[in-house]
Amino acid sequence: MAMEQSAVVVGGGMVGAATACALQLQGIPVTLIDPYPPVLDEALPSEYAIRVSALTLASKHILQSLGAWDYITAARLQPFQQMHVWDAQGNGEIHFHGDDISQPYLGYLVENFVVQKALWQRLQQLSVCTIKASVESISPLGSKGEHRLVLDDGAELRASLVIAADGANSPLRKMLGIEMAQHDYQHTAIVATVKPELSHDNTAWQRFLSTGPLAFLPLPEGFCSIVWSTTPEQADTLMSLPDEAFELQLTQAFDGRLGKVQVCSQRGAHPLTQRHVSTYVQPGIALVGDAAHTIHPLAGQGVNLGLLDAASIAEVVGSAFLKKQNIGEHLVLRRYERWRKGNNAMMMSAMSAFKSLFSHTLLPVTLVRNLGLKWMNRAKPLKREIMLNAVGLRGDLPDMAKPYFKARKS
Ligand SMILES: Cc1cc2nc3c(=O)[nH]c(=O)nc-3n(C[C@H](O)[C@H](O)[C@H](O)COP(=O)(O)OP(=O)(O)OC[C@H]3O[C@@H](n4cnc5c(N)ncnc54)[C@H](O)[C@@H]3O)c2cc1C
């Protein structure tokens, strides 16, 4: 049976492309479908893209295991060594440094398209079949989990396993009728590239205002990527301001910490919603990345969780494939669901708790919160544990997320 098995990944964003690479490296023939593949032979634009992600060390290890990391370093990225978080309503603050966990860096800031393109370059090197199309319909073939997909160009495909990686509004998830719980965070995130007057000092900065967190994330050449999460009403106002007025508001909201701020790009606005599907798997089907879950960007975890999904599904399915089991079998796929669903739900609960804790303006709450931040900043062993988990050096990690793991095939 193993020789005839194949997988189709629907959606070639960062998570879908990583999933396709990981499955191919497990020896499973894969086809990747996306109507908007990245252009691979274009030179790097001089301006930074406004969609940027903070990648954990676990994500770096996954991208290294997949053989995509070198393409990223050949393009551009910004390591960060420190993180500084403080409360706008008081004097509570917490500072994290790579030295606290004996690491040179806590993570990396990379433009999303750079990560996606690197993975597609690796897919090309691995001779993965890619199709520029979208899925029109999906139907089961028999009872063993095999599915037939019809594409919008009329082509038909069959697969033992179909993986939905087609983003937060996943058309495939809708076609399959998979239920999803969602909760509006009542926040819109404004993103832009800016140049502050002072050096960002290789630090990821975040100030918690009562309306939401404002992050300045370091980029090369002294630029920063901002993620300003605030109420939808304030976001509308901020989006409508001319650059100069926006710069003034931004500098004030950041308490002038990095001096005056100059905006160097268009602004983007993203309404934030928490989503979590009721099930990650069905016979012959699995969901990964934003197709399965979306989370508030305040701790920059969305794509990091998605890359862990990608490495985990490949590990589970790769092991079944080696044992000549059916890779679409529900029992096999349930291992992936048990592994990832609880971890992702825990991260979502933590983000919701953070968001509501920092939105309180009542004096007793702000006092306790500020004391808590100061106490945690001094509680070295606890702080170290939190950091090791946050950067992805602790926890129930797939092999590819561990340092020095070598993928089976290259
Ligand atoms: C403001 C903001 C800041 C963020 N910052 C961070 C951060 O610092 N760190 C972090 O880890 N995460 C962050 N995130 C989250 C992160 O951006 C997402 O989790 C990540 O982009 C999801 O990747 P994905 O591949 O699952 O989905 P997507 O990037 O949405 O990719 C989906 C892919 O599916 C394709 N597709 C769509 N429809 C079809 C179809 N019908 N058929 C085939 N293909 C289809 C699309 O073309 C696309 O390529 C942030 C999010 C926001 C909004």
The ligand as a MOL file (V3000), in Angstrom:
LIG
                    3D

  0  0  0     0  0            999 V3000
M  V30 BEGIN CTAB
M  V30 COUNTS 53 58 0 0 0
M  V30 BEGIN ATOM
M  V30 1 C -0.8760 41.7030 12.3060 0
M  V30 2 C -0.3850 40.3040 12.4260 0
M  V30 3 C 0.8890 40.0480 12.9240 0
M  V30 4 C 1.3400 38.7450 13.0680 0
M  V30 5 N 2.5700 38.5270 13.5950 0
M  V30 6 C 2.9930 37.2650 13.7910 0
M  V30 7 C 4.2650 36.9920 14.3820 0
M  V30 8 O 5.0190 37.9030 14.7220 0
M  V30 9 N 4.6220 35.7060 14.5700 0
M  V30 10 C 3.8020 34.6640 14.2230 0
M  V30 11 O 4.1600 33.5080 14.4550 0
M  V30 12 N 2.6160 34.8870 13.6340 0
M  V30 13 C 2.1780 36.1480 13.4100 0
M  V30 14 N 0.9770 36.3710 12.8170 0
M  V30 15 C 0.1860 35.2260 12.3400 0
M  V30 16 C 0.6710 34.7290 10.9790 0
M  V30 17 O 0.7220 35.8090 10.0530 0
M  V30 18 C -0.2570 33.6320 10.4430 0
M  V30 19 O -0.4410 32.6630 11.4500 0
M  V30 20 C 0.3350 32.9660 9.2000 0
M  V30 21 O 0.4950 33.8800 8.1580 0
M  V30 22 C -0.5620 31.8240 8.7340 0
M  V30 23 O 0.0530 31.1410 7.6790 0
M  V30 24 P -0.7560 30.0490 6.8440 0
M  V30 25 O 0.2200 29.5050 5.8510 0
M  V30 26 O -1.4560 29.1020 7.7640 0
M  V30 27 O -1.9210 30.8580 6.1190 0
M  V30 28 P -1.8250 31.9750 4.9780 0
M  V30 29 O -0.6000 32.7740 5.1050 0
M  V30 30 O -3.1240 32.6930 5.0030 0
M  V30 31 O -1.6980 31.1290 3.6290 0
M  V30 32 C -2.7960 30.5250 3.0220 0
M  V30 33 C -2.4320 30.1440 1.5940 0
M  V30 34 O -3.5510 29.4470 1.0300 0
M  V30 35 C -3.7620 29.9130 -0.2860 0
M  V30 36 N -5.1770 29.6960 -0.6300 0
M  V30 37 C -6.2290 30.4510 -0.3150 0
M  V30 38 N -7.3390 29.9210 -0.8490 0
M  V30 39 C -6.9650 28.8040 -1.5160 0
M  V30 40 C -7.6650 27.8100 -2.2770 0
M  V30 41 N -8.9760 27.8870 -2.4830 0
M  V30 42 N -6.9620 26.7730 -2.8040 0
M  V30 43 C -5.6260 26.7040 -2.6210 0
M  V30 44 N -4.9140 27.6220 -1.9080 0
M  V30 45 C -5.5880 28.6470 -1.3730 0
M  V30 46 C -3.3470 31.3880 -0.2520 0
M  V30 47 O -3.0070 31.8430 -1.5710 0
M  V30 48 C -2.1490 31.3480 0.6850 0
M  V30 49 O -0.9400 31.1460 -0.0190 0
M  V30 50 C 0.4940 37.6620 12.6870 0
M  V30 51 C -0.7700 37.9010 12.1650 0
M  V30 52 C -1.2210 39.2150 12.0410 0
M  V30 53 C -2.6140 39.4730 11.5050 0
M  V30 END ATOM
M  V30 BEGIN BOND
M  V30 1 1 1 2
M  V30 2 1 2 3
M  V30 3 2 2 52
M  V30 4 2 3 4
M  V30 5 1 4 5
M  V30 6 1 4 50
M  V30 7 2 5 6
M  V30 8 1 6 7
M  V30 9 1 6 13
M  V30 10 2 7 8
M  V30 11 1 7 9
M  V30 12 1 9 10
M  V30 13 2 10 11
M  V30 14 1 10 12
M  V30 15 2 12 13
M  V30 16 1 13 14
M  V30 17 1 14 15
M  V30 18 1 14 50
M  V30 19 1 15 16
M  V30 20 1 16 17
M  V30 21 1 16 18
M  V30 22 1 18 19
M  V30 23 1 18 20
M  V30 24 1 20 21
M  V30 25 1 20 22
M  V30 26 1 22 23
M  V30 27 1 23 24
M  V30 28 2 24 25
M  V30 29 1 24 26
M  V30 30 1 24 27
M  V30 31 1 27 28
M  V30 32 2 28 29
M  V30 33 1 28 30
M  V30 34 1 28 31
M  V30 35 1 31 32
M  V30 36 1 32 33
M  V30 37 1 33 34
M  V30 38 1 33 48
M  V30 39 1 34 35
M  V30 40 1 35 36
M  V30 41 1 35 46
M  V30 42 1 36 37
M  V30 43 1 36 45
M  V30 44 2 37 38
M  V30 45 1 38 39
M  V30 46 1 39 40
M  V30 47 2 39 45
M  V30 48 1 40 41
M  V30 49 2 40 42
M  V30 50 1 42 43
M  V30 51 2 43 44
M  V30 52 1 44 45
M  V30 53 1 46 47
M  V30 54 1 46 48
M  V30 55 1 48 49
M  V30 56 2 50 51
M  V30 57 1 51 52
M  V30 58 1 52 53
M  V30 END BOND
M  V30 END CTAB
M  END
